[in-house]
Amino acid sequence: MSLGEHEEIILNDDNCSFYIYSATKEWSLFSGRPCDINPDLKGIHWDKQSFSATLYILEPNEYIVQGIIFGDFTCYDEQFLVWQLEKTFYQKILIRQREQKLAIIQLMGAMNSTLKLKTLLQTIMDFAILAIPEIDRGFLMLFNHEMKRLYTVASAGVTERIFDYAPQLGEGMAGYTFQTGVPGIYNYRETMEIMRNVSKFNLDALMEAVHIGKIENNTSMAVPITFNERKLGIMIVHQYTNKRAFQRSDLRLLESFASQAAVAIRNAEAYEEIERLNAYFVKQHEIHQIFIRLSLQNAKEIKIIQTTKELLQLDVQYVNLADRKTFLQLAEMDKLATINKEQLIDIGYVFPIRNEKETFGYLIIQELEHLTSQQRMIIENASMSLTLKSLQIQAAGQTNFKERFELFQQLISGRAPLIDSRYDELGLDIKRPTFVVKFRLKQFSHKNSMQFIQHVQQYFKGQNFIFTQRETVVWVLQGDIAFRQKIKQQLTQAIISWVQFYHQQVAIGIGAVQDHLLKVAQSAEESKQALRHALRHTKNEDEVTIFCYEELGINRLFSKQSEEELGQFVHDILAPLYKQKDESLLETLRCYIHQNRSISKTASALHIHQNTLYHRLEKIEQLLDRDLHNPAHYLEIHLALHLTE
């Protein structure tokens, strides 16, 4: 009986030549007997007819056929034959272990020589085949989480068609091993069973890639590639030639190579992350330097926006809340007013430019649905530059206002010099008629005041002596009475558009025209009184109330009285009526005075009989301890009601 390519001479002397043929699978193929091992068989089995002997040697957890000796061994006793088989077997095991260790050592060196993932995984695949000679071909696959499929990254002994093979979770041996995370050895029948759910496209690609030799001889090993319970991919190897069958020790060794693949993948990911972070920080430094240079150059906002556009390669619009020229439509501005952090809305991706206290404006980027890390980096640096620019403009404005305020204080205190270059710088002529206009905004802030001032200055060119004084915007104008009347008319139109846009109440007081600049103190005081009166009459949110001092009429008599004094006067006169649960008496008194004390008109307006009115008036006189027909008493009551209005 000839063993052909599988024969191996292990002993040759004058009496006999011995041959060993060791491997469970090959023994089965050669002798036609099943390769399943019976654990009860131990020691030596003699087959006298074929002059053969088989030896079962215990290996961890299993019994396997170790060898068969052919030849004339009548000159040798049983113990010698057993010794020859054991010696040969252990020699082969030692050689095999040495080759495996050498392959692993070489693999470790190769893994330290490069961080290119595909090169590393291909090296691992090659060394796995080197360490396990029973492997004829194999491939290594990773999982694509976006596509939910496995894809090949390294292979050996297969054609390029393997790269078209892309199974889903649970599909075929690859999908099953990845999904379950369970390694296994599969014979031909088991392989065919587990491949039943493979799609036709994948099956065609796989068969074209691995169909070498007789498929019936095919056995396979499949192991998952995992790192800290994180599934990364799988390794699958095949055997299609007559070699020793795959054993559990081979499976464990293949698992060690899969572990090396997992480490290589994790190291490559870590390296890529480091490279990405390094590139990110380098780019961040470059972008930061670009905007730092703009700040150092004191670049205007338009230059910052233009740079942002160039870096993003997107359409960028900046809405500066202190500059009405960049405002959007009213509806769009209302949407922006509700945004405190970055948000995607129908007008674009919006980024508020703000510090902890207030919002200065908004960056609006069109055609942007989500941010990349680099885009965010650019926008954050642009936001920082725009915030610094806004604060710089604020600081400059505050310095300018402070200088104007100091000059104004000198003017109204009578300490202003007759000759001062600041008059010319501020566009003031000491000899021209002068008057003061004061504005009060419902929600006062530096931002609001700047917006308001810019809005006003758009309507009135050349009138630039304007500043904020606490919660009031002060405007010093020069011109005669006709000019002041024109200013009042224009202000009404200008402020109405402001109120409609910002939904803020505005009250305005205008002082009388004085002969020259140095008498501006009188007009300033008059504008203050007119403003106070306007504030009392401002009720609706979208409302502009404007009064000139001379329009105050009798109220000028109370202009220098404090609110507390006026309130006390009203209380002293009308308190008895306020204490009444029935408000009809106060309503009757108010109507009676409005109707100029006409009994018939008052009764008609109140829809009551005249006798009822007489009774009410008599009761009012008793409660107030005053006579409505007494001129002094009537004046007190009339003034008290007037002040309540």
C-alpha positions as CSV (number, residue, x, y, z in Angstrom):
1,M,0.0,0.0,0.0
2,S,1.4,3.3,-1.0
3,L,0.8,6.6,0.7
4,G,1.8,8.7,-2.3
5,E,2.6,12.3,-1.4
6,H,1.7,11.7,2.2
7,E,4.3,9.1,3.0
8,E,7.0,10.0,5.5
9,I,10.0,7.8,6.3
10,I,10.7,7.8,10.0
11,L,13.0,4.8,10.3
12,N,15.1,2.9,7.8
13,D,17.4,0.0,8.7
14,D,18.5,-3.4,7.3
15,N,15.3,-5.1,8.4
16,C,12.5,-2.7,7.7
17,S,11.4,0.8,6.6
18,F,8.7,2.5,8.7
19,Y,6.3,5.1,7.5
20,I,4.1,7.4,9.6
21,Y,0.9,9.0,8.4
22,S,-0.4,11.3,11.2
23,A,-3.6,13.3,10.9
24,T,-7.2,12.4,11.7
25,K,-8.6,13.7,8.5
26,E,-6.0,12.2,6.2
27,W,-6.3,8.9,7.9
28,S,-10.0,8.8,7.2
29,L,-9.5,9.8,3.6
30,F,-6.8,7.2,3.1
31,S,-8.4,4.2,4.8
32,G,-12.0,5.1,4.1
33,R,-12.8,4.9,7.8
34,P,-14.7,7.6,9.8
35,C,-12.4,10.1,11.5
36,D,-14.5,10.3,14.7
37,I,-12.5,9.3,17.7
38,N,-13.8,6.9,20.3
39,P,-12.6,8.1,23.7
40,D,-12.6,4.5,25.0
41,L,-9.8,3.4,22.6
42,K,-6.4,3.7,24.2
43,G,-2.9,2.3,23.4
44,I,-2.2,0.2,20.4
45,H,-4.5,-1.4,17.8
46,W,-3.1,-4.1,15.5
47,D,-4.4,-4.9,12.2
48,K,-2.5,-8.1,11.2
49,Q,-4.0,-8.3,7.7
50,S,-2.7,-4.9,6.6
51,F,0.4,-4.9,8.8
52,S,-0.6,-1.7,10.3
53,A,-0.8,-0.2,13.7
54,T,-2.6,2.8,15.1
55,L,-1.9,4.6,18.3
56,Y,-4.2,6.8,20.3
57,I,-2.4,9.3,22.4
58,L,-4.2,11.6,24.9
59,E,-4.0,15.3,24.1
60,P,-5.8,17.9,26.3
61,N,-9.5,17.3,26.2
62,E,-9.5,14.8,23.3
63,Y,-8.1,11.6,21.7
64,I,-6.7,11.8,18.2
65,V,-5.1,9.3,15.8
66,Q,-1.4,10.1,15.9
67,G,0.0,7.7,13.4
68,I,0.1,4.5,11.3
69,I,3.2,2.4,10.6
70,F,3.4,0.4,7.5
71,G,6.1,-2.2,6.6
72,D,7.6,-5.4,7.9
73,F,8.0,-4.9,11.6
74,T,8.1,-8.5,12.7
75,C,11.6,-7.9,14.0
76,Y,10.4,-5.2,16.4
77,D,8.4,-5.6,19.5
78,E,5.3,-3.6,20.3
79,Q,7.0,-1.2,22.7
80,F,9.6,-0.2,20.1
81,L,6.8,0.6,17.6
82,V,5.0,2.6,20.2
83,W,8.2,4.5,21.1
84,Q,8.8,5.2,17.4
85,L,5.3,6.7,17.0
86,E,5.5,8.7,20.2
87,K,9.0,10.0,19.4
88,T,8.0,11.0,15.9
89,F,4.7,12.6,17.1
90,Y,6.4,14.7,19.8
91,Q,9.2,15.7,17.4
92,K,6.6,16.9,15.0
93,I,4.7,18.7,17.8
94,L,7.9,20.4,19.0
95,I,8.8,21.5,15.4
96,R,5.3,22.7,14.9
97,Q,5.3,24.7,18.2
98,R,8.7,26.2,17.3
99,E,7.4,27.3,13.9
100,Q,4.3,28.8,15.4
101,K,6.3,30.7,18.0
102,L,8.7,31.9,15.3
103,A,5.7,33.0,13.2
104,I,4.2,34.9,16.2
105,I,7.6,36.6,17.0
106,Q,8.0,37.6,13.4
107,L,4.4,38.9,13.4
108,M,5.1,41.0,16.5
109,G,8.0,42.5,14.7
110,A,6.0,43.2,11.6
111,M,3.2,44.8,13.6
112,N,5.7,47.3,15.1
113,S,7.1,48.2,11.7
114,T,4.0,50.0,10.4
115,L,0.7,51.5,11.4
116,K,-1.1,51.1,8.1
117,L,-4.1,49.0,8.9
118,K,-4.5,47.1,5.7
119,T,-0.8,46.2,5.6
120,L,-1.0,45.0,9.2
121,L,-4.1,42.9,8.6
122,Q,-2.6,41.3,5.5
123,T,0.5,40.5,7.5
124,I,-1.6,38.9,10.2
125,M,-3.4,36.8,7.6
126,D,-0.1,35.6,6.1
127,F,1.4,34.7,9.4
128,A,-1.7,32.8,10.5
129,I,-1.3,30.6,7.4
130,L,2.4,30.2,8.1
131,A,1.8,29.2,11.8
132,I,-1.0,26.8,10.8
133,P,0.2,24.9,7.7
134,E,-3.1,23.1,7.5
135,I,-4.7,26.3,6.2
136,D,-4.9,26.6,2.4
137,R,-6.7,29.9,2.1
138,G,-8.5,32.5,4.2
139,F,-9.7,36.1,4.4
140,L,-10.2,38.7,7.1
141,M,-13.3,41.0,7.2
142,L,-14.2,44.1,9.1
143,F,-17.7,45.4,9.8
144,N,-19.0,48.7,8.2
145,H,-21.5,50.1,10.7
146,E,-23.0,52.5,8.2
147,M,-23.7,49.9,5.6
148,K,-24.3,47.1,8.2
149,R,-22.1,44.8,6.2
150,L,-18.8,43.0,6.5
151,Y,-16.1,43.7,3.9
152,T,-12.8,42.0,3.1
153,V,-9.5,43.8,3.9
154,A,-7.0,41.0,3.8
155,S,-6.9,37.6,2.0
156,A,-4.6,34.7,1.0
157,G,-5.2,31.9,-1.5
158,V,-8.3,33.5,-3.0
159,T,-9.0,35.6,-6.0
160,E,-9.9,39.3,-6.1
161,R,-13.5,38.4,-6.3
162,I,-13.5,38.0,-2.5
163,F,-13.6,41.8,-2.2
164,D,-17.1,41.7,-3.8
165,Y,-18.3,39.4,-1.0
166,A,-20.2,41.6,1.6
167,P,-22.5,39.6,3.9
168,Q,-25.0,41.2,6.3
169,L,-25.4,40.4,10.0
170,G,-26.2,36.7,10.3
171,E,-25.6,36.0,6.6
172,G,-23.4,32.9,6.0
173,M,-20.5,31.8,8.1
174,A,-19.0,35.3,8.2
175,G,-22.3,37.1,9.3
176,Y,-23.1,34.3,11.7
177,T,-19.7,34.4,13.4
178,F,-19.8,38.2,13.7
179,Q,-23.3,38.3,15.0
180,T,-22.9,35.5,17.6
181,G,-19.2,36.1,18.5
182,V,-18.7,32.3,18.7
183,P,-15.6,30.7,17.1
184,G,-16.0,27.3,15.4
185,I,-14.7,24.5,13.2
186,Y,-17.0,23.4,10.4
187,N,-16.9,20.4,8.1
188,Y,-18.3,20.4,4.6
189,R,-21.9,19.5,5.6
190,E,-22.0,22.1,8.4
191,T,-20.5,24.7,6.0
192,M,-23.2,24.0,3.4
193,E,-25.9,24.3,6.1
194,I,-24.7,27.6,7.5
195,M,-24.3,29.1,4.0
196,R,-27.9,28.5,3.0
197,N,-29.0,32.1,3.7
198,V,-26.3,33.7,1.6
199,S,-27.6,35.9,-1.2
200,K,-27.0,34.9,-4.8
201,F,-24.6,37.8,-5.5
202,N,-22.6,37.1,-2.4
203,L,-22.6,33.3,-3.0
204,D,-21.3,33.8,-6.6
205,A,-18.6,36.1,-5.4
206,L,-17.5,33.8,-2.6
207,M,-17.5,30.6,-4.8
208,E,-15.5,32.3,-7.6
209,A,-13.0,33.5,-5.0
210,V,-12.4,30.3,-3.0
211,H,-13.4,27.5,-5.4
212,I,-10.1,25.6,-5.6
213,G,-9.8,21.8,-5.6
214,K,-12.6,19.6,-4.5
215,I,-15.2,21.5,-2.4
216,E,-16.2,18.2,-0.7
217,N,-12.8,18.2,1.0
218,N,-13.5,21.7,2.5
219,T,-13.3,22.3,6.2
220,S,-13.4,25.7,7.8
221,M,-12.5,27.7,10.9
222,A,-14.1,31.0,11.7
223,V,-13.3,33.3,14.6
224,P,-14.6,36.7,15.6
225,I,-12.3,39.8,16.0
226,T,-13.2,41.6,19.2
227,F,-11.7,44.3,21.4
228,N,-13.1,44.8,24.9
229,E,-16.4,43.1,23.8
230,R,-16.5,45.5,20.8
231,K,-17.1,43.5,17.6
232,L,-14.7,44.5,14.8
233,G,-14.8,41.7,12.2
234,I,-14.0,38.0,11.6
235,M,-11.3,35.7,10.2
236,I,-12.3,32.7,8.1
237,V,-9.8,30.0,6.9
238,H,-10.4,26.9,4.7
239,Q,-8.7,23.6,4.1
240,Y,-9.3,21.8,0.8
241,T,-6.2,19.5,0.5
242,N,-5.5,16.2,2.3
243,K,-3.7,17.4,5.5
244,R,-4.2,16.9,9.2
245,A,-7.7,18.0,10.1
246,F,-8.2,21.3,12.0
247,Q,-8.1,20.8,15.7
248,R,-9.1,22.8,18.8
249,S,-5.5,23.9,19.3
250,D,-5.6,25.3,15.7
251,L,-8.8,27.2,16.5
252,R,-7.2,28.6,19.7
253,L,-4.2,29.7,17.7
254,L,-6.3,31.3,15.1
255,E,-8.1,33.2,17.9
256,S,-4.8,34.5,19.0
257,F,-4.2,35.9,15.5
258,A,-7.7,37.4,15.6
259,S,-6.7,39.1,18.9
260,Q,-3.6,40.5,17.3
261,A,-5.8,41.8,14.5
262,A,-8.1,43.4,17.1
263,V,-5.1,45.1,18.7
264,A,-3.8,46.2,15.3
265,I,-7.2,47.7,14.5
266,R,-7.4,49.5,17.8
267,N,-3.9,50.8,17.5
268,A,-4.6,52.0,13.9
269,E,-7.8,53.7,15.1
270,A,-5.9,55.3,18.0
271,Y,-3.2,56.5,15.6
272,E,-5.8,57.8,13.2
273,E,-7.5,59.6,16.1
274,I,-4.2,61.1,17.2
275,E,-3.4,62.2,13.6
276,R,-6.9,63.6,13.3
277,L,-6.6,65.5,16.5
278,N,-3.1,66.7,15.6
279,A,-4.4,67.9,12.2
280,Y,-7.4,69.5,14.0
281,F,-5.2,71.4,16.5
282,V,-2.9,72.5,13.7
283,K,-5.9,73.8,11.7
284,Q,-7.4,75.3,14.8
285,H,-4.1,77.2,15.5
286,E,-4.0,78.4,11.8
287,I,-7.6,79.6,12.0
288,H,-7.1,81.2,15.4
289,Q,-4.1,83.0,14.1
290,I,-6.1,84.3,11.1
291,F,-8.8,85.9,13.4
292,I,-6.2,87.1,15.9
293,R,-4.4,89.0,13.1
294,L,-7.8,90.5,12.1
295,S,-8.3,91.7,15.7
296,L,-4.8,93.1,15.9
297,Q,-5.3,94.9,12.6
298,N,-8.5,96.4,14.0
299,A,-10.3,95.0,11.0
300,K,-13.9,96.0,10.4
301,E,-16.8,93.6,10.8
302,I,-17.2,93.3,7.0
303,K,-13.6,92.0,6.8
304,I,-14.2,89.4,9.5
305,I,-17.4,88.2,7.7
306,Q,-15.6,88.1,4.3
307,T,-12.8,86.0,5.9
308,T,-15.4,83.7,7.4
309,K,-17.1,83.2,4.1
310,E,-13.8,82.3,2.4
311,L,-12.9,79.8,5.1
312,L,-16.4,78.2,5.1
313,Q,-17.0,78.4,1.4
314,L,-20.6,79.2,2.3
315,D,-22.9,82.2,2.2
316,V,-22.6,84.0,5.5
317,Q,-24.7,87.0,6.7
318,Y,-24.1,89.0,9.8
319,V,-27.0,90.8,11.5
320,N,-25.5,93.4,13.8
321,L,-28.2,94.5,16.2
322,A,-26.5,97.9,16.6
323,D,-26.6,98.6,12.9
324,R,-30.1,98.8,11.4
325,K,-28.7,98.7,7.8
326,T,-28.2,94.9,8.1
327,F,-31.6,94.1,9.5
328,L,-33.8,91.4,7.9
329,Q,-37.5,91.5,7.5
330,L,-39.6,92.1,10.7
331,A,-40.8,88.5,10.8
332,E,-37.3,87.1,10.5
333,M,-36.0,89.5,13.2
334,D,-38.7,88.2,15.5
335,K,-37.5,84.7,14.9
336,L,-33.9,85.7,15.7
337,A,-35.0,87.5,18.9
338,T,-36.0,84.1,20.5
339,I,-32.6,82.4,19.8
340,N,-30.0,82.2,22.5
341,K,-27.9,79.4,21.2
342,E,-27.0,78.0,17.8
343,Q,-30.1,76.7,16.0
344,L,-31.2,75.7,12.5
345,I,-34.3,77.6,11.4
346,D,-36.0,78.2,8.1
347,I,-33.8,81.3,7.3
348,G,-30.5,79.3,7.9
349,Y,-28.2,78.1,10.6
350,V,-28.1,80.8,13.2
351,F,-25.3,81.5,15.7
352,P,-25.8,84.3,18.3
353,I,-22.9,86.6,18.8
354,R,-23.1,87.3,22.5
355,N,-21.4,87.4,25.9
356,E,-22.9,86.6,29.3
357,K,-24.8,89.8,29.4
358,E,-26.2,90.6,25.9
359,T,-26.5,89.6,22.3
360,F,-24.7,91.7,19.8
361,G,-25.9,90.1,16.6
362,Y,-26.4,86.8,14.7
363,L,-24.4,84.9,12.1
364,I,-26.7,83.3,9.6
365,I,-25.2,80.6,7.3
366,Q,-27.2,79.4,4.3
367,E,-27.2,75.8,3.0
368,L,-25.9,74.3,6.2
369,E,-27.8,71.6,7.9
370,H,-25.1,70.2,10.3
371,L,-21.7,71.3,11.4
372,T,-18.3,69.6,10.9
373,S,-15.7,70.1,13.5
374,Q,-13.7,72.4,11.2
375,Q,-16.8,74.5,10.4
376,R,-17.5,74.8,14.1
377,M,-13.9,75.9,14.7
378,I,-14.2,78.6,12.1
379,I,-17.5,79.9,13.4
380,E,-16.4,79.9,17.0
381,N,-13.3,82.0,16.1
382,A,-15.4,84.3,14.0
383,S,-17.9,84.7,16.8
384,M,-15.0,85.6,19.2
385,S,-13.7,88.2,16.8
386,L,-17.1,89.7,16.2
387,T,-17.8,89.8,20.0
388,L,-14.5,91.5,20.6
389,K,-15.3,94.0,17.8
390,S,-18.7,94.8,19.3
391,L,-17.2,95.3,22.8
392,Q,-14.6,97.5,21.2
393,I,-17.2,99.6,19.5
394,Q,-19.2,99.8,22.7
395,A,-16.1,100.9,24.6
396,A,-15.4,103.6,22.0
397,G,-19.0,104.7,22.1
398,Q,-19.0,104.9,25.8
399,T,-15.8,107.0,25.8
400,N,-17.4,109.3,23.2
401,F,-20.6,109.5,25.2
402,K,-18.6,110.2,28.4
403,E,-16.8,113.1,26.8
404,R,-20.1,114.5,25.4
405,F,-21.8,114.0,28.8
406,E,-19.0,115.9,30.6
407,L,-19.3,118.8,28.1
408,F,-23.1,118.8,28.5
409,Q,-22.8,118.9,32.3
410,Q,-20.5,121.9,32.0
411,L,-23.1,123.6,29.8
412,I,-26.1,123.1,32.1
413,S,-24.0,123.9,35.2
414,G,-22.9,127.3,33.7
415,R,-19.2,126.3,33.9
416,A,-18.7,125.9,30.1
417,P,-15.9,128.1,28.6
418,L,-16.9,130.6,25.9
419,I,-14.2,129.2,23.6
420,D,-13.7,125.4,23.4
421,S,-12.5,123.4,20.4
422,R,-14.9,120.6,21.4
423,Y,-17.8,122.7,20.3
424,D,-16.5,122.7,16.7
425,E,-15.6,119.0,16.9
426,L,-19.2,118.2,18.0
427,G,-20.8,120.4,15.4
428,L,-22.0,123.0,17.9
429,D,-22.1,126.8,17.4
430,I,-22.1,128.7,20.7
431,K,-24.1,131.5,19.2
432,R,-26.9,129.5,17.6
433,P,-30.3,128.9,19.2
434,T,-30.4,125.6,21.0
435,F,-32.9,123.2,22.4
436,V,-32.8,119.7,24.0
437,V,-34.7,116.5,23.2
438,K,-34.8,113.6,25.6
439,F,-35.9,110.1,24.9
440,R,-36.7,107.2,27.3
441,L,-36.8,103.6,26.0
442,K,-38.9,101.0,27.7
443,Q,-36.0,98.4,27.9
444,F,-32.9,100.5,28.2
445,S,-29.5,98.9,27.6
446,H,-26.3,100.1,25.9
447,K,-27.2,97.9,22.9
448,N,-30.7,99.3,22.7
449,S,-29.5,102.9,23.0
450,M,-26.9,102.3,20.3
451,Q,-29.6,100.9,18.0
452,F,-31.9,103.8,18.8
453,I,-29.1,106.4,18.2
454,Q,-28.1,104.9,14.9
455,H,-31.8,104.8,13.9
456,V,-32.3,108.5,14.7
457,Q,-29.1,109.6,13.0
458,Q,-30.2,107.9,9.8
459,Y,-33.1,110.4,9.7
460,F,-31.2,113.5,10.9
461,K,-27.9,114.0,9.2
462,G,-25.4,116.4,10.7
463,Q,-27.1,116.6,14.2
464,N,-24.6,114.5,16.1
465,F,-24.5,115.8,19.7
466,I,-26.3,112.8,21.1
467,F,-25.4,110.6,24.1
468,T,-26.9,108.5,26.9
469,Q,-27.5,109.8,30.4
470,R,-28.3,106.9,32.6
471,E,-31.6,105.6,31.2
472,T,-32.2,108.5,28.9
473,V,-30.9,109.4,25.4
474,V,-30.1,113.1,25.2
475,W,-30.0,115.0,21.9
476,V,-28.8,118.7,21.7
477,L,-30.1,120.4,18.5
478,Q,-29.5,123.9,17.1
479,G,-32.2,125.8,15.2
480,D,-35.1,128.2,15.6
481,I,-38.7,127.5,16.6
482,A,-39.7,126.5,13.1
483,F,-36.8,124.0,12.9
484,R,-37.9,122.6,16.3
485,Q,-41.5,122.1,15.0
486,K,-40.1,120.3,11.9
487,I,-38.0,118.1,14.1
488,K,-41.0,117.1,16.1
489,Q,-42.9,116.1,13.0
490,Q,-40.0,114.1,11.6
491,L,-39.3,112.5,15.0
492,T,-42.9,111.2,15.2
493,Q,-42.5,109.4,11.9
494,A,-38.9,108.1,12.6
495,I,-39.8,106.8,16.1
496,I,-43.0,105.1,14.9
497,S,-40.9,102.9,12.6
498,W,-38.6,102.1,15.5
499,V,-41.4,101.2,17.8
500,Q,-43.1,99.0,15.2
501,F,-39.8,97.2,14.6
502,Y,-38.7,96.7,18.1
503,H,-42.0,96.7,20.0
504,Q,-40.6,99.1,22.6
505,Q,-42.4,102.1,24.1
506,V,-40.7,105.4,23.5
507,A,-41.5,108.6,25.4
508,I,-40.1,112.0,24.1
509,G,-39.8,115.4,25.8
510,I,-38.7,118.5,23.9
511,G,-37.6,121.6,25.7
512,A,-38.1,125.2,24.5
513,V,-35.6,127.0,22.1
514,Q,-33.0,129.1,23.9
515,D,-31.1,132.1,22.4
516,H,-27.6,130.4,22.4
517,L,-25.8,127.3,23.5
518,L,-24.8,128.5,26.9
519,K,-28.5,128.7,27.9
520,V,-29.1,125.1,27.1
521,A,-29.6,124.3,30.9
522,Q,-33.1,125.8,30.8
523,S,-34.1,123.7,27.7
524,A,-32.6,120.6,29.3
525,E,-34.8,121.0,32.4
526,E,-37.9,121.7,30.3
527,S,-37.3,118.6,28.2
528,K,-37.0,116.6,31.4
529,Q,-40.4,117.8,32.5
530,A,-41.9,117.2,29.1
531,L,-40.4,113.7,29.1
532,R,-41.9,113.0,32.6
533,H,-45.3,114.0,31.3
534,A,-44.9,111.9,28.2
535,L,-44.1,108.8,30.4
536,R,-47.3,109.3,32.3
537,H,-49.3,109.2,29.1
538,T,-47.5,106.2,27.5
539,K,-49.7,103.1,27.9
540,N,-49.6,100.8,24.9
541,E,-46.5,98.8,23.9
542,D,-46.3,100.0,20.3
543,E,-46.8,103.7,21.1
544,V,-44.8,106.9,20.7
545,T,-45.7,109.7,23.1
546,I,-44.1,113.1,22.4
547,F,-44.6,116.4,24.2
548,C,-43.1,119.9,23.9
549,Y,-42.7,121.8,27.1
550,E,-45.2,124.5,26.2
551,E,-47.8,121.8,25.5
552,L,-47.9,120.8,29.2
553,G,-50.2,123.7,30.0
554,I,-51.2,123.6,33.7
555,N,-49.0,120.7,34.2
556,R,-46.0,123.0,34.1
557,L,-47.1,124.2,37.5
558,F,-46.4,120.7,38.9
559,S,-43.3,120.0,36.8
560,K,-40.9,120.6,39.7
561,Q,-42.9,118.7,42.2
562,S,-41.8,115.2,43.0
563,E,-44.0,112.2,42.3
564,E,-44.3,111.6,46.1
565,E,-45.6,115.1,46.7
566,L,-48.2,114.9,43.9
567,G,-49.3,111.5,45.1
568,Q,-49.8,112.7,48.6
569,F,-51.9,115.7,47.4
570,V,-54.2,113.3,45.4
571,H,-54.5,111.0,48.4
572,D,-55.3,113.9,50.8
573,I,-58.2,115.0,48.5
574,L,-59.7,111.7,47.1
575,A,-58.8,109.1,49.7
576,P,-62.4,108.9,51.1
577,L,-63.7,107.9,47.6
578,Y,-61.0,105.3,47.1
579,K,-62.0,103.7,50.3
580,Q,-65.5,103.1,49.1
581,K,-66.3,99.7,47.8
582,D,-68.7,101.3,45.3
583,E,-66.7,102.9,42.6
584,S,-69.7,104.7,41.1
585,L,-69.1,107.7,43.3
586,L,-65.6,108.3,41.9
587,E,-66.9,107.7,38.3
588,T,-69.7,110.1,38.9
589,L,-67.4,112.8,40.2
590,R,-65.1,112.4,37.2
591,C,-67.9,112.5,34.7
592,Y,-69.4,115.6,36.4
593,I,-66.2,117.5,36.1
594,H,-65.7,116.4,32.5
595,Q,-69.2,117.6,31.6
596,N,-68.3,121.0,33.1
597,R,-70.7,120.4,36.0
598,S,-73.7,120.1,33.8
599,I,-76.4,118.1,35.6
600,S,-78.3,117.1,32.5
601,K,-75.3,116.0,30.5
602,T,-73.8,114.1,33.4
603,A,-77.0,112.2,34.1
604,S,-77.3,111.4,30.4
605,A,-73.7,110.2,30.2
606,L,-74.2,108.0,33.2
607,H,-77.6,106.8,32.2
608,I,-79.1,107.7,35.5
609,H,-82.0,110.0,36.7
610,Q,-81.0,113.6,37.6
611,N,-82.4,113.0,41.2
612,T,-80.0,110.0,41.5
613,L,-77.1,112.3,40.4
614,Y,-78.1,114.9,43.0
615,H,-78.0,112.2,45.8
616,R,-74.6,111.0,44.6
617,L,-73.1,114.5,44.5
618,E,-74.4,115.2,47.9
619,K,-72.8,112.1,49.3
620,I,-69.5,112.9,47.5
621,E,-69.4,116.4,49.2
622,Q,-70.0,114.8,52.6
623,L,-67.2,112.2,52.1
624,L,-64.7,114.7,50.8
625,D,-65.8,117.4,53.2
626,R,-65.9,119.9,50.4
627,D,-68.4,122.0,48.5
628,L,-68.4,121.5,44.7
629,H,-69.8,125.0,44.3
630,N,-66.9,126.5,46.3
631,P,-64.3,127.6,43.7
632,A,-61.3,126.7,46.0
633,H,-62.8,123.3,46.9
634,Y,-63.7,122.6,43.2
635,L,-60.2,123.5,42.1
636,E,-58.6,121.2,44.6
637,I,-60.9,118.3,43.5
638,H,-60.4,119.1,39.8
639,L,-56.6,119.2,40.2
640,A,-56.5,115.9,42.1
641,L,-58.5,114.1,39.4
642,H,-56.3,115.7,36.7
643,L,-53.2,114.4,38.4
644,T,-54.6,110.9,38.6
645,E,-55.0,111.0,34.8
